[in-house]
Structure formats: structure tokens, C-alpha cells
Amino acid sequence: MIKKKEQIHNMIMRIKFVYSEPRWSIIKAIGEDTKGTNEIYEKIKEEGLEMPRSTLYYHLSSLSDAGIIEMAGYREEGGGAPEKLWKLRVKKICADLISGKITEE
């Protein structure tokens, strides 16, 4: 039973982690596609969330460390530094309340 409680606790903590306004906005901006850092930045600005790029990089790194998003490659344009491309690694976190099984899709 303790293992199930730990799994549920971990799931709740993960949901709390992603359900902050900046992180939730980043997840929604990425959506089903692969998006570049600049595209994500512009999308969240369109939604009314203002943040410095350094804060965006921090949240992208945190979401990546948590296994929610992953880097999908690089885009090279204009001779500058390559832009990172991001995609969702996890689209759903589900809990079976009877068995306690936690699944991710």
C-alpha cells in the first residue's frame, strides 16, 4: 500500500509542478507539435504572459528535467546559434484509483 501512496504522491507533485502559469503556458504553446524556443516565446506573449527569455529558458530546462518535454533537435537559420526545438514527452498522466497504477502517455 505504501508504494501506491508514494506513486500517487509523486503524480500529485508532478501535476503541481507543471500547473504553474508559466509552465502550463509553455506546455500549451508546444501542444501536439514540435516548436522552437522563439515560437514558444512568441506564443506565450500572444497569450498575455510576459517573461524574460532567461525565465523561459529556466522553465524549459525544468520541464525537460522533469521529463515532461524533450529537446527534439535544432533549427539553424541566419548563421546565428542554432535554436532548440521542443516537443512534449508526456501528454497525459493518468491514475487508476483502484489499482493505484500511474501511467503516462
Phi, psi and omega in degrees: 000325181298321180299318178297318178297319178297318179298315180294318177300314180297321178295316180298317179296322179293319178295317178299322180299314184278345185269029168272151185306310181297317183291320179296319178296321178295315179300314179295323180295322179289314178057220183277351187259180168260129183233145174280159180305317180295321178297318178297314180301312180295320181296316181289330174295319177299328180279358176094008179262111179265129175205149175295153178302324180299325177289321176300313180300320178299313182291322176299317178297317180296317178295325177292315179299328180279353179081016181275320177237167176215154177284131184255000180142200181228152172242126179251117179219144171070010176079358178273196178295142178297145179268134177287142175252139185236149172216158177289136174265326180237125178254338179217143170237119185238146178234126171272110187293337180279308183274339183081006182286131178253128178233154177233143176235000000 
